[in-house]
Amino acid sequence: MERLPDTVIAHAPAKINLVLEVEPLATGEEKHRLASLFCTTTLTDTLVFDFAPGREPFNAQVTVESVGFDTSFVNPNNNTLIKTVECFKREYGFGFLTPGTLKVELIKSIPTRAGLGGGSSDAAALLRMLCWLAELEPLSERSLKVARAVGADVPFFLHAPKTGLCARMGGHGDKFIEAVPKPRLHLCLTKPADGVATRRAFAAFEEEDHAAQLEHAGATLRLAQALKEGQGLRAIAALCTNNLEPVATALLPEIAGIQKMLRACAGVLGVTMSGSGSALFAICENAEAAQACMQYCASQGLWAVAVES
């Protein structure tokens, strides 16, 4: 975070799942367990915080604007940021927060329903701010409990330092297992106009052939080991995989067409879907290849950015 005279500005990074291995639901379970390698990118949302002390109990006012896509569907009174405040108050009570109003201006650059974790990253940035205001440790077990109550991806972003993070996650995606060496990847991120609802993707996963979906079991550990050994870009690209891709593509067939288009671009070493989709990331040989890939996608009317991990 950067402290300014009257405001605090936080940059909330998007993530990609270099690997995502979802397990079938076990008997009696309601949430899927998974193994994954999360990696932050240089694509960020921006949050501008302005706290005005007052006599009324602490409250938050959220406004949202976007860069290049529609956010009119975002309810300023019912979103992930408001949920973060509510979960924080439920865990810590009102006494930890000074009476007054925290104004939160969220400037969205990360598209929604893309598998890039924008909402979770925004929530983690706000949770760090609440902990700062209340003089609490953001990585305490109680703060992590708040993060898990907001969303499964939020603990990862709470762990991510300012310089970013690559980490092996387990449980329901909310269990931090270990940090691994973060690769410097030149990426082209792109997606269809539509997104994939996470719940719908996981529901469709349960209806598919799990033997086929789990054929890459152990991919998370293999890529984590490759990163620890400092293997090259081609090896990393070859080990990236996501067993939600088949069901997401069935729900949104445009994903397959965009994936084929990306693979045909010069300098692209591999293409994988992030999270439950619909965003895809192309690992490119260098920054120039990522820029060229991004420009081609944009010429086809797609949202696209060239970023680094």
Secondary structure, 3 states (H helix, E strand, C coil): CEECCCCEEEEEEEEEEEEEEECCCCCCCCCCCEEEEEEEEEEEEEEEEEEEECCCCCEEEEEEEECCCCCCCCECCECHHHHHHHHHHHHHCCCCCCCEEEEEEEEECCCCCCCCCHHHHHHHHHHHHHHHHHCCCCCCHHHHHHHHHHCCCHHHHHHCCCCCCEEEEECCCCEEEEECCCCCCEEEEEECCCCCCHHHHHHHHHCCCHHHHCCCCCHHHHHHHHHHCCCCHHHHHHHCEECCHHHHHHHCCHHHHHHHHHHCCCCEEEEEECCCCCCEEEEECCHHHHHHHHHHHHHCCCEEEEEEC
